[in-house]
């Protein structure tokens, strides 16, 4: 992000603040809608995984440039509809959809409900409302990524085991309200190698050959999970190999394909801008204490992953110091980086940018330690726009009441 824009933003808003660059999101999306689509012979539908960033302006920007969304709760579905995303561009996944969620989704006649269990299918069937559905299968593949974001093993809670599919088919066949579109799958997130995808496509191709009479597959939803480099030495996802794997394994499939990218569209478009409160030197370490905490950006405390951190303004010389960058929250897990090199001349009041924070940053944040939900800014056409005001603690505390229930 151009530093003049950051200085302008800092003048008008308190840190910590998320800042996103609209052009990056649009470039990433255009890559999928034009380049990737041109490598794949089937029709390709893009459904942004809204959980990566649920801000209304981001959802609207993405919808304006040709994608729908994938949601995982009644709340996300509501947000998507509020953002003006047509119901026919919405996919609803999740292992714990409530009856209220399913009722909402069927009333709105959304494009696809990805059903994740026999139990959910039974509940959906009992509503006697028209529903377009895909069966999300559990392919039992290792996505070769972080354990906490692996979703396609038989030990994971997601999707329907292949052995249970005959039962699912018989429920669908007996119910005229259930419109079977095909299969969905999502094996995890931040997946670097194309090999687990290829393995999954093989399983899907195999399923297509074994369909019971009377059922046809119009759609395959291949999920998301595409790797994004968080550091300069990491290689970007090999989209060409991904497209090739689709063409090799699913060559005989002539229906439509869906992908659900979350991180890929927004991660690199965002930074978390934070101010240095103190530079605390102990006998062992130098701690740079910043005003952003683990409640604002959970990824490091939750997964132990570090984002690249850079000074948000030019620094003098090349001399560096070895530091830990930590937040003000009262937990030792409240850190953003350990033992990294930052410029030697950093001082109290300077700003740091925690990079690649556009995905699963704001959407995963909380008010832990009674800290506000922080503001979000979108730089669009070189101008900064406030797209979410900070939500202060005094606002949140107005919901804390003492009222007899019975
Ligand atoms: N589709 C489904 C059904 C999903 O559950 C997810 C992400 C996606 C698509 C999008 O995956 P992506 O393209 O963004 O990798 N909080 C974690 C990531 C959790 C991902 C959850 N599901 C993180 O910060 O790394």
Boltz pocket constraint, residues with backbone or C-beta under 6 A from the ligand:
constraints:
  - pocket:
      binder: B
      contacts: [[A, 49], [A, 51], [A, 52], [A, 70], [A, 93], [A, 94], [A, 149], [A, 186], [A, 188], [A, 189], [A, 190], [A, 223], [A, 224], [A, 225], [A, 226], [A, 260], [A, 261], [A, 262], [A, 263], [A, 264], [A, 299], [A, 359], [A, 360], [A, 364]]
      max_distance: 6.0
